[in-house]
Every structure is written in C-alpha cells, then in structure tokens.
Amino acid sequence: MIEDILGYEDISADMIKGDKEYFALKVKGDSMTPNYLDGDVLIVLKQDSCESGQDCIVAVNGDDATFKRVFINDNGFTLQPLNNQYQPLFYTNEEIINKPVKVLGVVKEIRRSI
C-alpha cells in the first residue's frame, strides 16, 4: 500500500465524536460499480473489523489494499465486487491470519464530483 496524500476532506464534528478516526481514499477502477465510480472519494471509518455485508477497505498480504463488500461466515470471509465482471475472493480463517488479510476500515460516506 502506498500512502499518497493528495489533499484533505472535511467531515462533520458529529463524525469524530468518541475519538473516531477517518481517512479518505479515491476509488480506482470499476470493480465496485454501479454504486461506486472511478474517482469517487470514500470517507472511511478506521477500524479493524466489520459486519457482514459492509463495504470495506481490506489489506491483503500487507502490501495491497482493495475495496470490496465483505461477507463473513464461519469458514472465513468473501471479498465481493459489485461489478459482476469480477470474481469474488474467498479467504479461509487460516489465510486471514497467515497472509494476512485485515480490515482497515468501513466506508461511511461517498463523495462524487459531477
């Protein structure tokens, strides 16, 4: 993962109550269309877990970050793109620990320029 600060996004005071931390990412690619478009800015609540069905930023192998919908079950979890031209990725509980695969945050807001 490469941290490249392009700018800053304003968020409401209500969002940071309780010492919550956020970061923003710009969407690259079309794996999450039609809900999210290339160039959209995502406001992400920094946390290391999520509920099944949430749209999340996930680190794989410690090097790559991806944006997918996460579905959790007893055997592991699936990273599901919304665009059906892409295949879902399933990681077993063992792979989640050994690769590792780690949730970095949950998408809370989308910002799009028209």
MODELLER restraints for C-alpha pairs under 7 A, 6 or more apart:
rsr = mdl.restraints
at = mdl.atoms
rsr.add(forms.Gaussian(group=physical.xy_distance, feature=features.Distance(at['CA:1:A'], at['CA:63:A']), mean=4.93, stdev=0.5))
rsr.add(forms.Gaussian(group=physical.xy_distance, feature=features.Distance(at['CA:1:A'], at['CA:64:A']), mean=5.14, stdev=0.5))
rsr.add(forms.Gaussian(group=physical.xy_distance, feature=features.Distance(at['CA:1:A'], at['CA:65:A']), mean=6.08, stdev=0.5))
rsr.add(forms.Gaussian(group=physical.xy_distance, feature=features.Distance(at['CA:21:A'], at['CA:45:A']), mean=6.05, stdev=0.5))
rsr.add(forms.Gaussian(group=physical.xy_distance, feature=features.Distance(at['CA:21:A'], at['CA:46:A']), mean=5.48, stdev=0.5))
rsr.add(forms.Gaussian(group=physical.xy_distance, feature=features.Distance(at['CA:22:A'], at['CA:43:A']), mean=6.68, stdev=0.5))
rsr.add(forms.Gaussian(group=physical.xy_distance, feature=features.Distance(at['CA:22:A'], at['CA:44:A']), mean=5.36, stdev=0.5))
rsr.add(forms.Gaussian(group=physical.xy_distance, feature=features.Distance(at['CA:22:A'], at['CA:45:A']), mean=4.56, stdev=0.5))
rsr.add(forms.Gaussian(group=physical.xy_distance, feature=features.Distance(at['CA:22:A'], at['CA:46:A']), mean=5.31, stdev=0.5))
rsr.add(forms.Gaussian(group=physical.xy_distance, feature=features.Distance(at['CA:23:A'], at['CA:43:A']), mean=6.00, stdev=0.5))
rsr.add(forms.Gaussian(group=physical.xy_distance, feature=features.Distance(at['CA:23:A'], at['CA:44:A']), mean=5.32, stdev=0.5))
rsr.add(forms.Gaussian(group=physical.xy_distance, feature=features.Distance(at['CA:23:A'], at['CA:45:A']), mean=6.75, stdev=0.5))
rsr.add(forms.Gaussian(group=physical.xy_distance, feature=features.Distance(at['CA:23:A'], at['CA:46:A']), mean=6.85, stdev=0.5))
rsr.add(forms.Gaussian(group=physical.xy_distance, feature=features.Distance(at['CA:24:A'], at['CA:41:A']), mean=6.50, stdev=0.5))
rsr.add(forms.Gaussian(group=physical.xy_distance, feature=features.Distance(at['CA:24:A'], at['CA:42:A']), mean=5.37, stdev=0.5))
rsr.add(forms.Gaussian(group=physical.xy_distance, feature=features.Distance(at['CA:24:A'], at['CA:43:A']), mean=4.64, stdev=0.5))
rsr.add(forms.Gaussian(group=physical.xy_distance, feature=features.Distance(at['CA:24:A'], at['CA:44:A']), mean=5.87, stdev=0.5))
rsr.add(forms.Gaussian(group=physical.xy_distance, feature=features.Distance(at['CA:25:A'], at['CA:41:A']), mean=5.56, stdev=0.5))
rsr.add(forms.Gaussian(group=physical.xy_distance, feature=features.Distance(at['CA:25:A'], at['CA:42:A']), mean=5.22, stdev=0.5))
rsr.add(forms.Gaussian(group=physical.xy_distance, feature=features.Distance(at['CA:25:A'], at['CA:43:A']), mean=6.87, stdev=0.5))
rsr.add(forms.Gaussian(group=physical.xy_distance, feature=features.Distance(at['CA:26:A'], at['CA:39:A']), mean=5.64, stdev=0.5))
rsr.add(forms.Gaussian(group=physical.xy_distance, feature=features.Distance(at['CA:26:A'], at['CA:40:A']), mean=5.62, stdev=0.5))
rsr.add(forms.Gaussian(group=physical.xy_distance, feature=features.Distance(at['CA:26:A'], at['CA:41:A']), mean=4.44, stdev=0.5))
rsr.add(forms.Gaussian(group=physical.xy_distance, feature=features.Distance(at['CA:26:A'], at['CA:42:A']), mean=6.24, stdev=0.5))
rsr.add(forms.Gaussian(group=physical.xy_distance, feature=features.Distance(at['CA:27:A'], at['CA:37:A']), mean=6.77, stdev=0.5))
rsr.add(forms.Gaussian(group=physical.xy_distance, feature=features.Distance(at['CA:27:A'], at['CA:38:A']), mean=5.11, stdev=0.5))
rsr.add(forms.Gaussian(group=physical.xy_distance, feature=features.Distance(at['CA:27:A'], at['CA:39:A']), mean=5.11, stdev=0.5))
rsr.add(forms.Gaussian(group=physical.xy_distance, feature=features.Distance(at['CA:27:A'], at['CA:40:A']), mean=5.30, stdev=0.5))
rsr.add(forms.Gaussian(group=physical.xy_distance, feature=features.Distance(at['CA:27:A'], at['CA:41:A']), mean=6.25, stdev=0.5))
rsr.add(forms.Gaussian(group=physical.xy_distance, feature=features.Distance(at['CA:28:A'], at['CA:38:A']), mean=5.00, stdev=0.5))
rsr.add(forms.Gaussian(group=physical.xy_distance, feature=features.Distance(at['CA:28:A'], at['CA:39:A']), mean=6.23, stdev=0.5))
rsr.add(forms.Gaussian(group=physical.xy_distance, feature=features.Distance(at['CA:29:A'], at['CA:38:A']), mean=5.24, stdev=0.5))
rsr.add(forms.Gaussian(group=physical.xy_distance, feature=features.Distance(at['CA:30:A'], at['CA:37:A']), mean=6.33, stdev=0.5))
rsr.add(forms.Gaussian(group=physical.xy_distance, feature=features.Distance(at['CA:30:A'], at['CA:38:A']), mean=6.04, stdev=0.5))
rsr.add(forms.Gaussian(group=physical.xy_distance, feature=features.Distance(at['CA:31:A'], at['CA:81:A']), mean=5.39, stdev=0.5))
rsr.add(forms.Gaussian(group=physical.xy_distance, feature=features.Distance(at['CA:31:A'], at['CA:82:A']), mean=6.24, stdev=0.5))
rsr.add(forms.Gaussian(group=physical.xy_distance, feature=features.Distance(at['CA:31:A'], at['CA:83:A']), mean=5.07, stdev=0.5))
rsr.add(forms.Gaussian(group=physical.xy_distance, feature=features.Distance(at['CA:31:A'], at['CA:86:A']), mean=6.40, stdev=0.5))
rsr.add(forms.Gaussian(group=physical.xy_distance, feature=features.Distance(at['CA:32:A'], at['CA:68:A']), mean=6.93, stdev=0.5))
rsr.add(forms.Gaussian(group=physical.xy_distance, feature=features.Distance(at['CA:32:A'], at['CA:81:A']), mean=5.38, stdev=0.5))
rsr.add(forms.Gaussian(group=physical.xy_distance, feature=features.Distance(at['CA:32:A'], at['CA:82:A']), mean=4.59, stdev=0.5))
rsr.add(forms.Gaussian(group=physical.xy_distance, feature=features.Distance(at['CA:32:A'], at['CA:83:A']), mean=5.45, stdev=0.5))
rsr.add(forms.Gaussian(group=physical.xy_distance, feature=features.Distance(at['CA:33:A'], at['CA:82:A']), mean=5.97, stdev=0.5))
rsr.add(forms.Gaussian(group=physical.xy_distance, feature=features.Distance(at['CA:33:A'], at['CA:83:A']), mean=5.35, stdev=0.5))
rsr.add(forms.Gaussian(group=physical.xy_distance, feature=features.Distance(at['CA:34:A'], at['CA:83:A']), mean=6.93, stdev=0.5))
rsr.add(forms.Gaussian(group=physical.xy_distance, feature=features.Distance(at['CA:40:A'], at['CA:110:A']), mean=6.74, stdev=0.5))
rsr.add(forms.Gaussian(group=physical.xy_distance, feature=features.Distance(at['CA:40:A'], at['CA:111:A']), mean=5.82, stdev=0.5))
rsr.add(forms.Gaussian(group=physical.xy_distance, feature=features.Distance(at['CA:40:A'], at['CA:112:A']), mean=4.94, stdev=0.5))
rsr.add(forms.Gaussian(group=physical.xy_distance, feature=features.Distance(at['CA:41:A'], at['CA:110:A']), mean=5.84, stdev=0.5))
rsr.add(forms.Gaussian(group=physical.xy_distance, feature=features.Distance(at['CA:41:A'], at['CA:111:A']), mean=5.01, stdev=0.5))
rsr.add(forms.Gaussian(group=physical.xy_distance, feature=features.Distance(at['CA:41:A'], at['CA:112:A']), mean=6.42, stdev=0.5))
rsr.add(forms.Gaussian(group=physical.xy_distance, feature=features.Distance(at['CA:42:A'], at['CA:107:A']), mean=6.37, stdev=0.5))
rsr.add(forms.Gaussian(group=physical.xy_distance, feature=features.Distance(at['CA:42:A'], at['CA:109:A']), mean=5.85, stdev=0.5))
rsr.add(forms.Gaussian(group=physical.xy_distance, feature=features.Distance(at['CA:42:A'], at['CA:110:A']), mean=4.73, stdev=0.5))
rsr.add(forms.Gaussian(group=physical.xy_distance, feature=features.Distance(at['CA:42:A'], at['CA:111:A']), mean=6.30, stdev=0.5))
rsr.add(forms.Gaussian(group=physical.xy_distance, feature=features.Distance(at['CA:43:A'], at['CA:107:A']), mean=5.93, stdev=0.5))
rsr.add(forms.Gaussian(group=physical.xy_distance, feature=features.Distance(at['CA:43:A'], at['CA:108:A']), mean=5.73, stdev=0.5))
rsr.add(forms.Gaussian(group=physical.xy_distance, feature=features.Distance(at['CA:43:A'], at['CA:109:A']), mean=4.98, stdev=0.5))
rsr.add(forms.Gaussian(group=physical.xy_distance, feature=features.Distance(at['CA:43:A'], at['CA:110:A']), mean=6.24, stdev=0.5))
rsr.add(forms.Gaussian(group=physical.xy_distance, feature=features.Distance(at['CA:44:A'], at['CA:105:A']), mean=5.71, stdev=0.5))
rsr.add(forms.Gaussian(group=physical.xy_distance, feature=features.Distance(at['CA:44:A'], at['CA:106:A']), mean=5.34, stdev=0.5))
rsr.add(forms.Gaussian(group=physical.xy_distance, feature=features.Distance(at['CA:44:A'], at['CA:107:A']), mean=4.36, stdev=0.5))
rsr.add(forms.Gaussian(group=physical.xy_distance, feature=features.Distance(at['CA:44:A'], at['CA:108:A']), mean=5.55, stdev=0.5))
rsr.add(forms.Gaussian(group=physical.xy_distance, feature=features.Distance(at['CA:45:A'], at['CA:105:A']), mean=5.24, stdev=0.5))
rsr.add(forms.Gaussian(group=physical.xy_distance, feature=features.Distance(at['CA:45:A'], at['CA:106:A']), mean=5.27, stdev=0.5))
rsr.add(forms.Gaussian(group=physical.xy_distance, feature=features.Distance(at['CA:45:A'], at['CA:107:A']), mean=6.31, stdev=0.5))
rsr.add(forms.Gaussian(group=physical.xy_distance, feature=features.Distance(at['CA:45:A'], at['CA:108:A']), mean=6.43, stdev=0.5))
rsr.add(forms.Gaussian(group=physical.xy_distance, feature=features.Distance(at['CA:46:A'], at['CA:104:A']), mean=6.02, stdev=0.5))
rsr.add(forms.Gaussian(group=physical.xy_distance, feature=features.Distance(at['CA:46:A'], at['CA:105:A']), mean=4.29, stdev=0.5))
rsr.add(forms.Gaussian(group=physical.xy_distance, feature=features.Distance(at['CA:46:A'], at['CA:106:A']), mean=6.75, stdev=0.5))
rsr.add(forms.Gaussian(group=physical.xy_distance, feature=features.Distance(at['CA:47:A'], at['CA:104:A']), mean=5.71, stdev=0.5))
rsr.add(forms.Gaussian(group=physical.xy_distance, feature=features.Distance(at['CA:47:A'], at['CA:105:A']), mean=4.70, stdev=0.5))
rsr.add(forms.Gaussian(group=physical.xy_distance, feature=features.Distance(at['CA:47:A'], at['CA:106:A']), mean=6.96, stdev=0.5))
rsr.add(forms.Gaussian(group=physical.xy_distance, feature=features.Distance(at['CA:48:A'], at['CA:102:A']), mean=6.82, stdev=0.5))
rsr.add(forms.Gaussian(group=physical.xy_distance, feature=features.Distance(at['CA:48:A'], at['CA:103:A']), mean=4.91, stdev=0.5))
rsr.add(forms.Gaussian(group=physical.xy_distance, feature=features.Distance(at['CA:48:A'], at['CA:104:A']), mean=5.26, stdev=0.5))
rsr.add(forms.Gaussian(group=physical.xy_distance, feature=features.Distance(at['CA:48:A'], at['CA:105:A']), mean=6.26, stdev=0.5))
rsr.add(forms.Gaussian(group=physical.xy_distance, feature=features.Distance(at['CA:49:A'], at['CA:103:A']), mean=5.65, stdev=0.5))
rsr.add(forms.Gaussian(group=physical.xy_distance, feature=features.Distance(at['CA:50:A'], at['CA:106:A']), mean=6.78, stdev=0.5))
rsr.add(forms.Gaussian(group=physical.xy_distance, feature=features.Distance(at['CA:52:A'], at['CA:70:A']), mean=5.81, stdev=0.5))
rsr.add(forms.Gaussian(group=physical.xy_distance, feature=features.Distance(at['CA:52:A'], at['CA:71:A']), mean=4.51, stdev=0.5))
rsr.add(forms.Gaussian(group=physical.xy_distance, feature=features.Distance(at['CA:52:A'], at['CA:72:A']), mean=5.02, stdev=0.5))
rsr.add(forms.Gaussian(group=physical.xy_distance, feature=features.Distance(at['CA:53:A'], at['CA:69:A']), mean=5.93, stdev=0.5))
rsr.add(forms.Gaussian(group=physical.xy_distance, feature=features.Distance(at['CA:53:A'], at['CA:70:A']), mean=5.39, stdev=0.5))
rsr.add(forms.Gaussian(group=physical.xy_distance, feature=features.Distance(at['CA:53:A'], at['CA:71:A']), mean=5.18, stdev=0.5))
rsr.add(forms.Gaussian(group=physical.xy_distance, feature=features.Distance(at['CA:54:A'], at['CA:69:A']), mean=5.54, stdev=0.5))
rsr.add(forms.Gaussian(group=physical.xy_distance, feature=features.Distance(at['CA:54:A'], at['CA:70:A']), mean=5.74, stdev=0.5))
rsr.add(forms.Gaussian(group=physical.xy_distance, feature=features.Distance(at['CA:54:A'], at['CA:106:A']), mean=6.84, stdev=0.5))
rsr.add(forms.Gaussian(group=physical.xy_distance, feature=features.Distance(at['CA:55:A'], at['CA:68:A']), mean=5.66, stdev=0.5))
rsr.add(forms.Gaussian(group=physical.xy_distance, feature=features.Distance(at['CA:55:A'], at['CA:69:A']), mean=4.17, stdev=0.5))
rsr.add(forms.Gaussian(group=physical.xy_distance, feature=features.Distance(at['CA:55:A'], at['CA:70:A']), mean=6.22, stdev=0.5))
rsr.add(forms.Gaussian(group=physical.xy_distance, feature=features.Distance(at['CA:55:A'], at['CA:106:A']), mean=6.01, stdev=0.5))
rsr.add(forms.Gaussian(group=physical.xy_distance, feature=features.Distance(at['CA:55:A'], at['CA:107:A']), mean=5.73, stdev=0.5))
rsr.add(forms.Gaussian(group=physical.xy_distance, feature=features.Distance(at['CA:56:A'], at['CA:67:A']), mean=5.71, stdev=0.5))
rsr.add(forms.Gaussian(group=physical.xy_distance, feature=features.Distance(at['CA:56:A'], at['CA:68:A']), mean=5.70, stdev=0.5))
rsr.add(forms.Gaussian(group=physical.xy_distance, feature=features.Distance(at['CA:56:A'], at['CA:69:A']), mean=6.02, stdev=0.5))
rsr.add(forms.Gaussian(group=physical.xy_distance, feature=features.Distance(at['CA:56:A'], at['CA:70:A']), mean=6.63, stdev=0.5))
rsr.add(forms.Gaussian(group=physical.xy_distance, feature=features.Distance(at['CA:56:A'], at['CA:103:A']), mean=6.87, stdev=0.5))
rsr.add(forms.Gaussian(group=physical.xy_distance, feature=features.Distance(at['CA:56:A'], at['CA:105:A']), mean=5.66, stdev=0.5))
rsr.add(forms.Gaussian(group=physical.xy_distance, feature=features.Distance(at['CA:56:A'], at['CA:106:A']), mean=4.42, stdev=0.5))
rsr.add(forms.Gaussian(group=physical.xy_distance, feature=features.Distance(at['CA:56:A'], at['CA:107:A']), mean=5.68, stdev=0.5))
rsr.add(forms.Gaussian(group=physical.xy_distance, feature=features.Distance(at['CA:57:A'], at['CA:65:A']), mean=6.57, stdev=0.5))
rsr.add(forms.Gaussian(group=physical.xy_distance, feature=features.Distance(at['CA:57:A'], at['CA:66:A']), mean=5.65, stdev=0.5))
rsr.add(forms.Gaussian(group=physical.xy_distance, feature=features.Distance(at['CA:57:A'], at['CA:67:A']), mean=4.60, stdev=0.5))
rsr.add(forms.Gaussian(group=physical.xy_distance, feature=features.Distance(at['CA:57:A'], at['CA:68:A']), mean=6.69, stdev=0.5))
rsr.add(forms.Gaussian(group=physical.xy_distance, feature=features.Distance(at['CA:57:A'], at['CA:103:A']), mean=6.14, stdev=0.5))
rsr.add(forms.Gaussian(group=physical.xy_distance, feature=features.Distance(at['CA:57:A'], at['CA:104:A']), mean=5.49, stdev=0.5))
rsr.add(forms.Gaussian(group=physical.xy_distance, feature=features.Distance(at['CA:57:A'], at['CA:105:A']), mean=5.37, stdev=0.5))
rsr.add(forms.Gaussian(group=physical.xy_distance, feature=features.Distance(at['CA:57:A'], at['CA:106:A']), mean=6.43, stdev=0.5))
rsr.add(forms.Gaussian(group=physical.xy_distance, feature=features.Distance(at['CA:58:A'], at['CA:65:A']), mean=5.43, stdev=0.5))
rsr.add(forms.Gaussian(group=physical.xy_distance, feature=features.Distance(at['CA:58:A'], at['CA:66:A']), mean=5.35, stdev=0.5))
rsr.add(forms.Gaussian(group=physical.xy_distance, feature=features.Distance(at['CA:58:A'], at['CA:67:A']), mean=6.34, stdev=0.5))
rsr.add(forms.Gaussian(group=physical.xy_distance, feature=features.Distance(at['CA:58:A'], at['CA:101:A']), mean=6.92, stdev=0.5))
rsr.add(forms.Gaussian(group=physical.xy_distance, feature=features.Distance(at['CA:58:A'], at['CA:102:A']), mean=5.57, stdev=0.5))
rsr.add(forms.Gaussian(group=physical.xy_distance, feature=features.Distance(at['CA:58:A'], at['CA:103:A']), mean=4.42, stdev=0.5))
rsr.add(forms.Gaussian(group=physical.xy_distance, feature=features.Distance(at['CA:58:A'], at['CA:104:A']), mean=5.45, stdev=0.5))
rsr.add(forms.Gaussian(group=physical.xy_distance, feature=features.Distance(at['CA:59:A'], at['CA:65:A']), mean=4.24, stdev=0.5))
rsr.add(forms.Gaussian(group=physical.xy_distance, feature=features.Distance(at['CA:59:A'], at['CA:66:A']), mean=6.42, stdev=0.5))
rsr.add(forms.Gaussian(group=physical.xy_distance, feature=features.Distance(at['CA:59:A'], at['CA:101:A']), mean=5.63, stdev=0.5))
rsr.add(forms.Gaussian(group=physical.xy_distance, feature=features.Distance(at['CA:59:A'], at['CA:102:A']), mean=5.17, stdev=0.5))
rsr.add(forms.Gaussian(group=physical.xy_distance, feature=features.Distance(at['CA:59:A'], at['CA:103:A']), mean=6.34, stdev=0.5))
rsr.add(forms.Gaussian(group=physical.xy_distance, feature=features.Distance(at['CA:59:A'], at['CA:104:A']), mean=6.67, stdev=0.5))
rsr.add(forms.Gaussian(group=physical.xy_distance, feature=features.Distance(at['CA:60:A'], at['CA:99:A']), mean=6.85, stdev=0.5))
rsr.add(forms.Gaussian(group=physical.xy_distance, feature=features.Distance(at['CA:60:A'], at['CA:100:A']), mean=6.09, stdev=0.5))
rsr.add(forms.Gaussian(group=physical.xy_distance, feature=features.Distance(at['CA:60:A'], at['CA:101:A']), mean=4.57, stdev=0.5))
rsr.add(forms.Gaussian(group=physical.xy_distance, feature=features.Distance(at['CA:60:A'], at['CA:102:A']), mean=6.65, stdev=0.5))
rsr.add(forms.Gaussian(group=physical.xy_distance, feature=features.Distance(at['CA:61:A'], at['CA:99:A']), mean=4.96, stdev=0.5))
rsr.add(forms.Gaussian(group=physical.xy_distance, feature=features.Distance(at['CA:61:A'], at['CA:100:A']), mean=5.18, stdev=0.5))
rsr.add(forms.Gaussian(group=physical.xy_distance, feature=features.Distance(at['CA:61:A'], at['CA:101:A']), mean=6.26, stdev=0.5))
rsr.add(forms.Gaussian(group=physical.xy_distance, feature=features.Distance(at['CA:62:A'], at['CA:100:A']), mean=6.53, stdev=0.5))
rsr.add(forms.Gaussian(group=physical.xy_distance, feature=features.Distance(at['CA:68:A'], at['CA:79:A']), mean=5.43, stdev=0.5))
rsr.add(forms.Gaussian(group=physical.xy_distance, feature=features.Distance(at['CA:68:A'], at['CA:80:A']), mean=5.49, stdev=0.5))
rsr.add(forms.Gaussian(group=physical.xy_distance, feature=features.Distance(at['CA:68:A'], at['CA:81:A']), mean=5.32, stdev=0.5))
rsr.add(forms.Gaussian(group=physical.xy_distance, feature=features.Distance(at['CA:69:A'], at['CA:79:A']), mean=5.69, stdev=0.5))
rsr.add(forms.Gaussian(group=physical.xy_distance, feature=features.Distance(at['CA:69:A'], at['CA:80:A']), mean=5.00, stdev=0.5))
rsr.add(forms.Gaussian(group=physical.xy_distance, feature=features.Distance(at['CA:69:A'], at['CA:81:A']), mean=6.33, stdev=0.5))
rsr.add(forms.Gaussian(group=physical.xy_distance, feature=features.Distance(at['CA:70:A'], at['CA:77:A']), mean=6.71, stdev=0.5))
rsr.add(forms.Gaussian(group=physical.xy_distance, feature=features.Distance(at['CA:70:A'], at['CA:78:A']), mean=5.73, stdev=0.5))
rsr.add(forms.Gaussian(group=physical.xy_distance, feature=features.Distance(at['CA:70:A'], at['CA:79:A']), mean=4.88, stdev=0.5))
rsr.add(forms.Gaussian(group=physical.xy_distance, feature=features.Distance(at['CA:70:A'], at['CA:80:A']), mean=6.20, stdev=0.5))
rsr.add(forms.Gaussian(group=physical.xy_distance, feature=features.Distance(at['CA:71:A'], at['CA:77:A']), mean=5.47, stdev=0.5))
rsr.add(forms.Gaussian(group=physical.xy_distance, feature=features.Distance(at['CA:71:A'], at['CA:78:A']), mean=5.12, stdev=0.5))
rsr.add(forms.Gaussian(group=physical.xy_distance, feature=features.Distance(at['CA:71:A'], at['CA:79:A']), mean=6.64, stdev=0.5))
rsr.add(forms.Gaussian(group=physical.xy_distance, feature=features.Distance(at['CA:72:A'], at['CA:78:A']), mean=6.52, stdev=0.5))
rsr.add(forms.Gaussian(group=physical.xy_distance, feature=features.Distance(at['CA:75:A'], at['CA:92:A']), mean=5.68, stdev=0.5))
rsr.add(forms.Gaussian(group=physical.xy_distance, feature=features.Distance(at['CA:75:A'], at['CA:93:A']), mean=5.89, stdev=0.5))
rsr.add(forms.Gaussian(group=physical.xy_distance, feature=features.Distance(at['CA:76:A'], at['CA:91:A']), mean=5.60, stdev=0.5))
rsr.add(forms.Gaussian(group=physical.xy_distance, feature=features.Distance(at['CA:76:A'], at['CA:92:A']), mean=4.28, stdev=0.5))
rsr.add(forms.Gaussian(group=physical.xy_distance, feature=features.Distance(at['CA:76:A'], at['CA:93:A']), mean=4.50, stdev=0.5))
rsr.add(forms.Gaussian(group=physical.xy_distance, feature=features.Distance(at['CA:77:A'], at['CA:90:A']), mean=5.79, stdev=0.5))
rsr.add(forms.Gaussian(group=physical.xy_distance, feature=features.Distance(at['CA:77:A'], at['CA:91:A']), mean=5.53, stdev=0.5))
rsr.add(forms.Gaussian(group=physical.xy_distance, feature=features.Distance(at['CA:77:A'], at['CA:92:A']), mean=6.64, stdev=0.5))
rsr.add(forms.Gaussian(group=physical.xy_distance, feature=features.Distance(at['CA:78:A'], at['CA:88:A']), mean=6.50, stdev=0.5))
rsr.add(forms.Gaussian(group=physical.xy_distance, feature=features.Distance(at['CA:78:A'], at['CA:89:A']), mean=5.48, stdev=0.5))
rsr.add(forms.Gaussian(group=physical.xy_distance, feature=features.Distance(at['CA:78:A'], at['CA:90:A']), mean=4.25, stdev=0.5))
rsr.add(forms.Gaussian(group=physical.xy_distance, feature=features.Distance(at['CA:78:A'], at['CA:91:A']), mean=6.29, stdev=0.5))
rsr.add(forms.Gaussian(group=physical.xy_distance, feature=features.Distance(at['CA:79:A'], at['CA:88:A']), mean=5.58, stdev=0.5))
rsr.add(forms.Gaussian(group=physical.xy_distance, feature=features.Distance(at['CA:79:A'], at['CA:89:A']), mean=5.07, stdev=0.5))
rsr.add(forms.Gaussian(group=physical.xy_distance, feature=features.Distance(at['CA:79:A'], at['CA:90:A']), mean=6.31, stdev=0.5))
rsr.add(forms.Gaussian(group=physical.xy_distance, feature=features.Distance(at['CA:80:A'], at['CA:88:A']), mean=4.56, stdev=0.5))
rsr.add(forms.Gaussian(group=physical.xy_distance, feature=features.Distance(at['CA:80:A'], at['CA:89:A']), mean=6.63, stdev=0.5))
rsr.add(forms.Gaussian(group=physical.xy_distance, feature=features.Distance(at['CA:81:A'], at['CA:88:A']), mean=6.13, stdev=0.5))
